[in-house]
Amino acid sequence: MRTIKAIWAKFLSLRRWQQIVLVIILISLISSETADNSPETTSKPTEQSQVESTPAPTESPTPTPTVSESASPSPTPDSPLEFRFSVLRDLEDMRTGVERARTALDEEGFGQLNWNILKIVFNFTQLEMRVPAATYENEWEKRLARLDAAVSDLSDNSDSLTISTARSKLNNIIKIIPSLEAFAKTIGN
């Protein structure tokens, strides 16, 4: 258990983008592992394939032009209906994660809290990746910033939480979600 807490503490000490990258890598590894274990991909090597496995001569790579970061295009906004649907789905996932965290606190104490916090951070990351049309962008960013502060407050201080402070921080997240839901419902009407 101590090792798990140490790993979790290290994960929480990472910057948000590092946490996102790590979660994406873990998901990729898990999905590739399940794909590798499918019966269609497992086959025994034949003598012919062993003979053909001699390395081919390598060509020297041609230099590729580098693209400056300032030239990177801005993300394409989601269509209004796609944005609305995705945001409402992600907010419902977050609400479920917060409810599960609250239930886990009541039933098990801190046993599952760190896992639930990870899910909440993941749900927030999904929301951050949503790009509304330009007319909605400023309002979306303001509302999302409030949620970001609440999620960061929970995840950044997870080592020093008591059951009552954890419950309070989870309640704060739950109170912010309806504002984002109400905003998302106005888009695409």
C-alpha positions in Angstrom: 0.0 0.0 0.0 2.9 2.3 0.8 4.3 1.8 -2.7 0.9 2.7 -4.3 0.7 5.9 -2.2 4.2 6.8 -3.3 3.4 6.2 -6.9 0.2 8.2 -6.6 2.0 11.1 -4.9 4.5 11.1 -7.7 1.7 11.1 -10.3 0.0 14.1 -8.6 3.3 16.0 -8.4 3.4 16.0 -12.2 2.1 18.9 -14.3 -1.4 18.4 -15.7 0.0 17.8 -19.3 2.4 15.2 -17.9 -0.5 13.4 -16.1 -2.5 13.5 -19.4 0.3 12.0 -21.4 0.9 9.3 -18.8 -2.8 8.3 -18.7 -2.9 8.2 -22.5 0.2 6.0 -22.6 -1.3 3.6 -20.0 -4.5 3.4 -22.0 -2.6 2.7 -25.2 -0.5 0.0 -23.5 -3.6 -1.7 -22.1 -5.5 -1.6 -25.4 -2.4 -2.8 -27.3 -2.0 -5.6 -24.8 -5.6 -6.8 -25.4 -5.1 -6.6 -29.1 -1.9 -8.6 -28.9 -3.7 -11.3 -27.0 -6.4 -11.8 -29.6 -6.4 -15.2 -31.2 -6.1 -13.8 -34.7 -2.7 -12.2 -34.0 -1.0 -15.1 -32.4 0.8 -17.4 -34.9 3.8 -19.6 -34.8 6.7 -18.4 -37.0 7.4 -20.6 -40.0 10.8 -21.5 -41.3 10.2 -19.2 -44.3 9.5 -16.2 -42.0 12.6 -17.0 -40.0 14.8 -17.0 -43.1 13.3 -13.8 -44.4 14.0 -12.0 -41.1 17.5 -11.0 -42.1 17.9 -7.3 -41.8 17.6 -5.3 -44.9 20.3 -2.7 -45.7 19.4 0.6 -44.1 19.2 3.8 -46.0 20.4 7.0 -44.4 17.4 9.0 -43.4 16.7 12.2 -45.3 16.5 15.3 -43.1 13.0 16.4 -42.4 12.2 20.1 -42.2 11.3 21.3 -38.7 8.2 23.2 -38.1 8.3 26.0 -35.6 5.8 25.9 -32.8 4.4 29.3 -33.6 3.2 27.9 -37.0 1.1 25.2 -35.4 -2.5 25.6 -36.4 -5.1 26.2 -33.7 -7.4 23.3 -32.9 -10.5 23.1 -35.0 -13.6 23.8 -33.1 -16.1 21.0 -32.6 -19.4 21.4 -34.4 -22.0 22.8 -31.9 -23.9 19.5 -31.7 -20.7 17.5 -31.3 -19.5 19.9 -28.6 -22.8 19.8 -26.7 -23.0 16.0 -26.8 -19.4 15.4 -25.8 -19.4 17.9 -23.0 -22.6 16.6 -21.5 -21.3 13.0 -21.7 -18.0 14.0 -20.1 -19.7 16.0 -17.4 -22.0 13.0 -16.6 -18.9 10.8 -16.4 -17.3 13.3 -14.0 -20.5 13.5 -11.9 -20.5 9.7 -11.7 -16.9 9.7 -10.7 -17.5 12.3 -8.0 -20.5 10.3 -6.7 -18.4 7.1 -6.6 -15.7 8.9 -4.7 -18.2 10.2 -2.2 -19.7 6.7 -1.7 -16.2 5.2 -1.4 -15.4 7.8 1.3 -18.5 6.9 3.2 -18.0 3.1 2.9 -14.2 2.6 2.8 -12.6 5.8 3.9 -9.5 6.6 1.7 -9.3 3.1 0.2 -10.5 4.1 -3.3 -10.2 7.8 -3.1 -6.9 8.2 -5.1 -8.3 6.0 -7.9 -11.4 8.1 -8.0 -9.4 11.3 -8.1 -7.5 10.0 -11.0 -10.8 9.3 -12.9 -12.0 12.8 -12.1 -8.8 14.3 -13.4 -9.1 12.2 -16.5 -12.7 13.4 -17.0 -11.6 17.0 -16.6 -8.8 16.4 -19.2 -11.5 15.3 -21.7 -13.4 18.5 -21.1 -10.3 20.6 -21.6 -9.8 19.0 -25.1 -13.3 20.2 -26.2 -13.1 23.2 -28.4 -16.3 25.3 -28.8 -17.1 27.6 -31.7 -15.4 31.0 -31.3 -18.6 32.7 -30.2 -18.8 30.4 -27.1 -15.1 30.2 -26.3 -14.7 33.0 -23.7 -17.7 31.9 -21.7 -16.7 28.2 -21.9 -13.2 29.1 -20.7 -14.5 31.0 -17.7 -16.7 28.2 -16.6 -14.1 25.6 -17.2 -11.5 27.6 -15.2 -13.8 27.3 -12.1 -13.9 23.5 -12.6 -10.2 23.4 -13.1 -9.6 25.2 -9.8 -11.9 22.8 -8.0 -10.3 19.7 -9.5 -6.8 21.0 -9.0 -7.6 21.8 -5.4 -8.7 18.1 -4.9 -5.9 16.5 -6.7 -3.0 18.8 -5.7 -3.8 18.3 -2.0 -4.8 14.6 -2.0 -2.0 13.7 0.5 -3.2 16.1 3.2 -6.9 15.3 2.8 -9.1 14.3 5.7 -12.5 12.7 5.0 -14.3 15.9 5.8 -12.1 18.1 3.5 -12.2 15.5 0.7 -16.0 15.4 1.0 -16.1 19.2 0.9 -13.8 19.4 -2.2 -15.9 16.7 -4.0 -19.1 18.7 -3.1 -17.5 21.8 -4.6 -16.9 20.0 -7.9 -20.5 18.7 -7.9 -21.8 22.3 -7.4 -19.8 23.6 -10.5 -21.0 20.9 -12.9 -24.6 22.2 -13.4 -23.2 25.5 -14.6 -21.2 23.8 -17.4 -24.2 21.5 -18.2 -26.5 24.5 -18.5 -24.0 26.3 -20.8 -23.5 23.2 -23.0 -27.3 22.8 -23.4 -27.5 26.3 -24.9 -25.2 25.3 -27.7 -26.6 23.7 -30.8 -30.2 24.7 -30.3 
